[in-house]
Amino acid sequence: MKRLTEFDQLADPTFSKAVIDWQRSHGRHTLPWQNTQDAYRVWLSEIMLQQTQVAAVLGYYARFLERFPTVHALAEAPSEDVMAHWSGLGYYTRARNLHACAKRVVQDYDGVFPSDPALLADLPGIGRSTAAAIAAFSGGVRAAILDGNVKRVFARVFGIDAYPGLKPIENALWRRADALLPEVAGNPGAIEAYTQGLMDLGATLCTRSRPDCGRCPLQARCVAFATGRTAELPVRKPKKATPEKRTALLVVIDRGEVLLEQRPPTGIWGGLLSLPEVGGHVPMDEDEALVCTSDVAVAAGPFGTIDEVRPLSPLVHVFTHYKLHIAPFAVTLATRAELAPGHVWWPLETIGEAPLPAPVKKLLLDLAQPSLFG
């Protein structure tokens, strides 16, 4: 008797059939990046959708395509223009990788995205799962995805009682994902429907909280449902205390303009404009004195003669790995000094167009009211 391999044991054509049938009847079909085999549009949507909800992406996707309709247009654009159109979407490394990837595709592939998932995964910002999705949607290539939504579906359906982010568990999930792929011979559109179906299940039914098990096509085979553990699976990442940091921002106002400085190309808010900082992002320390108006006056000295310094309402911004307490200070000048490289005066009336981090843009939009700076 032939001994079954792990792949044979994991394979189950009824699984993919259930997903495909459900997707064709109940899945999402009208998103702006669907119903196209344009790899550029598929790639752009996949990058924007990383760690971001569909509702948040829709507007950005349309505006981005209007400004950069082709990979050549994106590759040739100035980086500050790319960052400006990404501003507010978060996770800015994606935007930098997006621009670098466009340049690579133009340089190495004459503007045509490769169809091989391995070649796609070698491009900036494209991992194994994203490469498979791009290849599947743009060319019907039979390749497995394993994003957060799929991990959640698999963890519940197959009762995986360990944190999916652990490397051995993730490797096992990849083997399962490969084994469950549908055959495409004689079944046109199967890989596209299956890939989209897994994404749709995780996004619309098998959600992190309050999953809609009653409408799920996989309910009958779901271990988590059968054992009443949908709230426990997937196993959550062990919690660590969230580090807290603080910084002070200088809101230097003069003649209806605000002073902005260019952030370094890497790191937090890399490549964006922002407000000058006092001391950077430093750990919270109760024994360390907070920044005061005299510190701000000294830090703002190179920008001109100080007229007034006053504290503004503090705010908090949560990053993936730490929480930042921001103390903004409004600074008005009696006279301007010549700006050092990397600084620019930006009109407050058009501050919404500036490539700024989300919390900085919100702060300045709130301040740029006619009643305050009219």
HUKA-V514259 format. One line per field, one symbol per residue. ss: DSSP state (2 for helix, 1 for strand, 0 for the rest). phi: phi as a letter, one per 40 degrees, with the letter a starting at -180 (. if undefined). burial: I if it has 9 or more other C-alpha atoms within 8 Angstrom, else O. Layout:
ss=???
phi=???
burial=???
//
This chain:
ss=00000222220022222222222222000000000000222222222200000222222222222220002222220022222222000000222222222222222220000000222220000002222222222220000000022222222220000010002222222222222000000000022222222222222220000000222000222022220000000010000000111111111111001111110000000000110111111110000000002222222222211111111000111100011111111111111100000011111222222001022222222220022220
phi=.ccccdcccccadccccccccccccbccbbccccfabcccccddccccccgbcddccdcccccccccbcbccccccccccccccccdgcgfcddcccdcccdccccccbfgbccccdccccccdgbccccccccccccagccacbaccccdcccdccbgccaccccdcccccccccccccdccbcgbcgcccccccccccdccbbccdbfccccbccbdcbcccccbgbcccbccccdcbcccbbaabbcccbafgbbcbbccdcbgdfdgccacdbbggcbdcaccccccbccccccccdccicccabacbccabbbccbabbcbbcbcbbbcacbcccdgbacbcccbcccccbcdccccdccccccdccbc
burial=OOOOOOIOOIIOIOIIIIIIOIIOOOIOOOOOOOOIOOIIIIIIIIIIIOOOOOOIIIOIIOIIIOOIIOIIIIIOOOIIIIIIIIIOIOOIOIIIIIIIIIIIIIOOIOIOIOIOIOIIIOIIIIOIIIIIIIIIIIIIIIIIIIOOIIIIIIIIIIIIOOIIOOOOIIOOIIIIIIIIIIOIOOOOOIIIIIIIIIIIIIIOIIIOOOIIIOOIOIIOOIIIIOOOIIOOIIIOOOOOOOOIIIIIIIIIIOOIIIIIIIIOOOOOIIIIIIIIIIOOOOOOOOOOOOOOIOOIIOOIIOIIIIOOIOIOOOOOIOOOOIIIIIIIIIIIIOOOOOOOOOIOOIIIOOIOOIIIIIOIIOOIIOOIIOOOOO
//
